[in-house]
Amino acid sequence: MSDTRGGDDGGQRRAARWAGVGTMALRLLASTWRVRFVNGEVERALRGSGTPFIFVLWHGELLPLLYVHRGRGIAALISEHADGELVARLVERLGYTTVRGSTSRGAARALIGLQRAADAGHTLAITPDGPRGPAHSFAGGAMVVAQRSGLPLLAVSAHATRAWRLRSWDGFMIPKPFATVRVGYAGPLSISTEGGARAAADAADEGRALIDAASERARA
């Protein structure tokens, strides 16, 4: 039987190398952005209370939002797809911890990891339409996490005055140099602990509406 560990190690080294390059490029680009916050007092109040909460955001707006909320020890849910290792390394360099998995595919491991992170006092970050979409679809798993952990949801959205959009399923946004990036918040929203997983999944429309409200603020 052949030993594949060397190949795995090589892949991890490549991911670490590219994550280092990506982090430096992001820091350089983001240093030119002008960031404005809308309804930011809600986020500051939650953070100041010392009680963790759950950020929910669309996958396509991940890049500027990762940068804006860096260095806080937030636990971000990162997919286990092929590009997940690179993304995980990058977000860790920005001061996040990572939980691997998805709330829509193979959710059990992700739910356990997120619950452990919440129990350890980490605020969580989940993209309900990730890792494969459809864009702006709200997977019910995020609501299950909120229900089981008892943590409130806080929606966050970003809008850039000038941005590149990748031809990907999520239209991934990269704000251009010297763009104004507006970050909007909506919430908090608490999910009832009664009714079980089905009730939590049925509340997905509330979660989608919450992110839509944050998006309207960011674009105002």
VOPAGU-2260 file (C-alpha; in pm, 1 decimal, decimal comma):
REM VOPAGU-2260
SITE   aa  ch    i         X         Y         Z
SITE  MET   A    0       0,0       0,0       0,0
SITE  SER   A    1     143,3     337,2     -96,0
SITE  ASP   A    2     197,8     611,8     162,4
SITE  THR   A    3       4,9     928,0      66,8
SITE  ARG   A    4     100,2    1135,1     367,5
SITE  GLY   A    5     378,1    1309,9     178,5
SITE  GLY   A    6     126,5    1430,8     -78,5
SITE  ASP   A    7    -104,6    1554,1     196,6
SITE  ASP   A    8     184,1    1736,5     362,6
SITE  GLY   A    9     277,3    1891,8      29,4
SITE  GLY   A   10     -79,1    2012,8     -18,6
SITE  GLN   A   11     -82,9    2165,0     327,1
SITE  ARG   A   12     248,0    2339,1     265,5
SITE  ARG   A   13     116,3    2483,3     -61,2
SITE  ALA   A   14    -200,2    2598,7     114,7
SITE  ALA   A   15       6,5    2764,8     387,8
SITE  ARG   A   16     229,1    2936,2     130,3
SITE  TRP   A   17     -61,2    3068,4     -76,2
SITE  ALA   A   18    -247,1    3171,9     238,9
SITE  GLY   A   19      54,4    3380,2     338,4
SITE  VAL   A   20      63,7    3549,5      -0,2
SITE  GLY   A   21    -313,6    3600,3       2,2
SITE  THR   A   22    -312,2    3751,9     348,7
SITE  MET   A   23     -41,9    4002,4     255,8
SITE  ALA   A   24    -227,2    4095,7     -63,5
SITE  LEU   A   25    -554,5    4139,8     125,3
SITE  ARG   A   26    -394,4    4357,7     393,3
SITE  LEU   A   27    -235,2    4576,3     125,8
SITE  LEU   A   28    -559,3    4611,3     -69,6
SITE  ALA   A   29    -776,8    4666,8     237,9
SITE  SER   A   30    -545,8    4936,5     371,1
SITE  THR   A   31    -678,3    5158,2      87,8
SITE  TRP   A   32   -1047,7    5101,1     165,5
SITE  ARG   A   33   -1259,9    5358,9     345,6
SITE  VAL   A   34   -1483,2    5157,0     577,1
SITE  ARG   A   35   -1813,5    5298,2     703,7
SITE  PHE   A   36   -2044,3    5123,0     951,9
SITE  VAL   A   37   -2424,4    5141,0     949,4
SITE  ASN   A   38   -2609,8    5042,4    1268,8
SITE  GLY   A   39   -2270,9    4945,6    1410,0
SITE  GLU   A   40   -2381,7    5028,9    1764,1
SITE  VAL   A   41   -2576,9    4700,6    1769,2
SITE  GLU   A   42   -2261,8    4499,0    1701,5
SITE  ARG   A   43   -2061,5    4702,3    1952,2
SITE  ALA   A   44   -2323,7    4650,3    2222,5
SITE  LEU   A   45   -2328,4    4273,6    2171,1
SITE  ARG   A   46   -1950,0    4256,2    2170,3
SITE  GLY   A   47   -1928,1    4479,5    2476,5
SITE  SER   A   48   -2167,7    4257,7    2670,8
SITE  GLY   A   49   -1913,6    3976,6    2659,4
SITE  THR   A   50   -2179,7    3731,3    2540,2
SITE  PRO   A   51   -2097,7    3551,4    2213,5
SITE  PHE   A   52   -2334,5    3566,4    1918,8
SITE  ILE   A   53   -2360,3    3435,6    1562,5
SITE  PHE   A   54   -2270,3    3642,4    1257,2
SITE  VAL   A   55   -2465,2    3538,4     946,5
SITE  LEU   A   56   -2357,2    3672,1     607,1
SITE  TRP   A   57   -2370,1    3585,1     238,3
SITE  HIS   A   58   -2073,0    3393,6     101,2
SITE  GLY   A   59   -2012,8    3642,5    -179,8
SITE  GLU   A   60   -1940,7    3922,4      72,1
SITE  LEU   A   61   -1697,8    3715,4     277,2
SITE  LEU   A   62   -1371,6    3889,3     184,4
SITE  PRO   A   63   -1431,6    4244,3     314,1
SITE  LEU   A   64   -1623,1    4117,2     616,4
SITE  LEU   A   65   -1342,4    3881,0     714,7
SITE  TYR   A   66   -1101,2    4171,0     705,3
SITE  VAL   A   67   -1322,4    4416,7     893,6
SITE  HIS   A   68   -1383,6    4171,3    1182,0
SITE  ARG   A   69   -1031,2    4029,9    1199,4
SITE  GLY   A   70    -834,5    3969,7    1517,8
SITE  ARG   A   71   -1128,5    3892,7    1747,7
SITE  GLY   A   72   -1098,5    3516,2    1780,9
SITE  ILE   A   73   -1428,0    3458,2    1597,8
SITE  ALA   A   74   -1489,2    3093,5    1507,2
SITE  ALA   A   75   -1562,9    3076,3    1132,6
SITE  LEU   A   76   -1727,2    2777,5     966,3
SITE  ILE   A   77   -1510,1    2675,6     669,5
SITE  SER   A   78   -1602,1    2405,7     418,5
SITE  GLU   A   79   -1410,9    2081,3     375,4
SITE  HIS   A   80   -1400,9    2119,5      -4,3
SITE  ALA   A   81   -1069,1    2127,6    -186,6
SITE  ASP   A   82   -1026,8    2503,5    -144,7
SITE  GLY   A   83   -1127,5    2491,9     220,3
SITE  GLU   A   84    -773,5    2432,8     348,4
SITE  LEU   A   85    -647,6    2748,0     177,0
SITE  VAL   A   86    -937,7    2955,6     311,1
SITE  ALA   A   87    -891,0    2809,4     659,9
SITE  ARG   A   88    -522,9    2903,1     662,7
SITE  LEU   A   89    -602,2    3255,0     542,2
SITE  VAL   A   90    -870,8    3324,6     802,1
SITE  GLU   A   91    -650,9    3187,3    1079,0
SITE  ARG   A   92    -381,7    3436,8     977,1
SITE  LEU   A   93    -645,3    3708,5    1019,1
SITE  GLY   A   94    -704,2    3606,6    1380,7
SITE  TYR   A   95    -997,2    3366,2    1346,9
SITE  THR   A   96   -1036,4    3013,3    1473,2
SITE  THR   A   97   -1191,9    2764,4    1231,8
SITE  VAL   A   98   -1455,6    2493,9    1241,4
SITE  ARG   A   99   -1451,9    2264,3     938,7
SITE  GLY   A  100   -1770,3    2141,5     774,6
SITE  SER   A  101   -2102,8    2271,1     646,1
SITE  THR   A  102   -2444,4    2322,9     802,2
SITE  SER   A  103   -2606,4    2183,2     485,9
SITE  ARG   A  104   -2379,9    1889,1     393,5
SITE  GLY   A  105   -2247,5    1649,2     656,0
SITE  ALA   A  106   -2384,0    1886,5     916,4
SITE  ALA   A  107   -2332,2    1673,2    1228,6
SITE  ARG   A  108   -1959,3    1740,9    1258,4
SITE  ALA   A  109   -2004,5    2112,0    1188,4
SITE  LEU   A  110   -2281,0    2146,2    1448,0
SITE  ILE   A  111   -2069,9    1974,8    1712,8
SITE  GLY   A  112   -1768,7    2193,4    1632,4
SITE  LEU   A  113   -1973,2    2513,0    1640,3
SITE  GLN   A  114   -2135,4    2417,8    1969,4
SITE  ARG   A  115   -1794,6    2352,9    2124,1
SITE  ALA   A  116   -1668,5    2689,2    1998,8
SITE  ALA   A  117   -1974,1    2863,6    2143,7
SITE  ASP   A  118   -1928,7    2685,0    2475,7
SITE  ALA   A  119   -1569,6    2810,9    2478,7
SITE  GLY   A  120   -1696,6    3168,6    2446,1
SITE  HIS   A  121   -1633,8    3228,9    2076,7
SITE  THR   A  122   -1861,7    3436,7    1859,2
SITE  LEU   A  123   -1945,0    3233,0    1545,8
SITE  ALA   A  124   -1951,9    3326,5    1176,1
SITE  ILE   A  125   -2164,2    3126,8     930,0
SITE  THR   A  126   -2241,4    3174,4     559,5
SITE  PRO   A  127   -2585,4    3010,0     526,6
SITE  ASP   A  128   -2556,8    2988,8     146,2
SITE  GLY   A  129   -2209,1    2832,2     151,7
SITE  PRO   A  130   -2013,8    2645,7      45,6
SITE  ARG   A  131   -2184,7    2578,8    -289,5
SITE  GLY   A  132   -2503,2    2783,7    -293,1
SITE  PRO   A  133   -2741,3    2865,3    -445,5
SITE  ALA   A  134   -2647,8    3223,4    -368,4
SITE  HIS   A  135   -2858,3    3388,1     -97,7
SITE  SER   A  136   -3026,8    3061,9      -0,7
SITE  PHE   A  137   -3047,5    3027,0     376,9
SITE  ALA   A  138   -2964,5    2672,7     489,5
SITE  GLY   A  139   -3158,9    2585,5     803,9
SITE  GLY   A  140   -2846,9    2459,5     978,9
SITE  ALA   A  141   -2757,0    2810,6    1093,0
SITE  MET   A  142   -3087,5    2830,6    1276,1
SITE  VAL   A  143   -3025,7    2491,7    1437,6
SITE  VAL   A  144   -2693,4    2623,5    1569,1
SITE  ALA   A  145   -2868,7    2932,2    1709,2
SITE  GLN   A  146   -3138,0    2721,2    1870,4
SITE  ARG   A  147   -2902,7    2470,9    2030,5
SITE  SER   A  148   -2648,4    2726,8    2148,4
SITE  GLY   A  149   -2901,7    2986,7    2261,2
SITE  LEU   A  150   -2694,0    3256,4    2089,8
SITE  PRO   A  151   -2860,4    3544,1    1900,8
SITE  LEU   A  152   -2807,3    3597,8    1529,5
SITE  LEU   A  153   -2657,2    3920,5    1399,3
SITE  ALA   A  154   -2671,6    3970,2    1023,1
SITE  VAL   A  155   -2392,7    4162,3     852,3
SITE  SER   A  156   -2358,3    4272,7     491,5
SITE  ALA   A  157   -2101,4    4466,5     288,4
SITE  HIS   A  158   -2138,0    4692,8     -12,9
SITE  ALA   A  159   -1847,8    4850,9    -204,2
SITE  THR   A  160   -1871,9    5156,6    -426,0
SITE  ARG   A  161   -1626,5    4993,2    -667,7
SITE  ALA   A  162   -1562,3    4619,2    -680,4
SITE  TRP   A  163   -1461,8    4325,3    -893,4
SITE  ARG   A  164   -1713,8    4039,1    -909,8
SITE  LEU   A  165   -1586,3    3690,2    -981,2
SITE  ARG   A  166   -1778,8    3468,0   -1222,6
SITE  SER   A  167   -1856,1    3224,1    -944,8
SITE  TRP   A  168   -2185,0    3093,1    -810,7
SITE  ASP   A  169   -2183,5    3360,8    -538,3
SITE  GLY   A  170   -2054,6    3654,2    -746,3
SITE  PHE   A  171   -1767,1    3683,5    -498,3
SITE  MET   A  172   -1695,3    4051,2    -430,3
SITE  ILE   A  173   -1346,6    4204,8    -412,2
SITE  PRO   A  174   -1362,2    4577,1    -336,3
SITE  LYS   A  175   -1125,2    4773,5    -560,0
SITE  PRO   A  176    -845,6    4994,7    -427,7
SITE  PHE   A  177    -972,8    5312,0    -256,1
SITE  ALA   A  178   -1335,0    5190,6    -261,1
SITE  THR   A  179   -1571,6    5290,6      16,7
SITE  VAL   A  180   -1692,0    4974,9     189,5
SITE  ARG   A  181   -2015,9    5013,6     383,9
SITE  VAL   A  182   -2086,7    4747,4     646,6
SITE  GLY   A  183   -2445,5    4715,4     768,4
SITE  TYR   A  184   -2584,9    4518,0    1061,3
SITE  ALA   A  185   -2934,5    4392,9    1146,1
SITE  GLY   A  186   -3059,8    4213,8    1455,0
SITE  PRO   A  187   -3010,4    4061,3    1697,4
SITE  LEU   A  188   -3256,4    3778,1    1641,1
SITE  SER   A  189   -3308,1    3502,7    1898,7
SITE  ILE   A  190   -3445,5    3162,4    1799,1
SITE  SER   A  191   -3682,5    2977,9    2030,8
SITE  THR   A  192   -3530,9    2671,6    2195,2
SITE  GLU   A  193   -3867,7    2495,1    2165,3
SITE  GLY   A  194   -3992,8    2292,1    1871,3
SITE  GLY   A  195   -3675,6    2104,3    1782,3
SITE  ALA   A  196   -3472,0    2106,3    1463,8
SITE  ARG   A  197   -3776,3    2126,1    1234,9
SITE  ALA   A  198   -3890,1    2451,3    1397,1
SITE  ALA   A  199   -3538,9    2591,2    1366,6
SITE  ALA   A  200   -3520,5    2500,5     997,1
SITE  ASP   A  201   -3863,3    2655,3     938,7
SITE  ALA   A  202   -3725,4    2984,1    1073,8
SITE  ALA   A  203   -3481,2    3011,9     781,9
SITE  ASP   A  204   -3699,2    3278,1     615,8
SITE  GLU   A  205   -3644,1    3498,2     921,1
SITE  GLY   A  206   -3270,8    3457,2     881,5
SITE  ARG   A  207   -3282,9    3547,1     513,1
SITE  ALA   A  208   -3491,3    3856,2     591,0
SITE  LEU   A  209   -3239,1    3957,5     856,0
SITE  ILE   A  210   -2947,2    3949,5     608,8
SITE  ASP   A  211   -3161,6    4134,6     354,0
SITE  ALA   A  212   -3218,0    4408,4     614,1
SITE  ALA   A  213   -2842,7    4433,6     677,7
SITE  SER   A  214   -2784,3    4452,2     301,7
SITE  GLU   A  215   -3034,9    4736,0     263,7
SITE  ARG   A  216   -2849,6    4931,2     532,0
SITE  ALA   A  217   -2513,0    4871,1     366,3
SITE  ARG   A  218   -2646,5    4989,8      29,3
SITE  ALA   A  219   -2844,1    5288,8     159,0
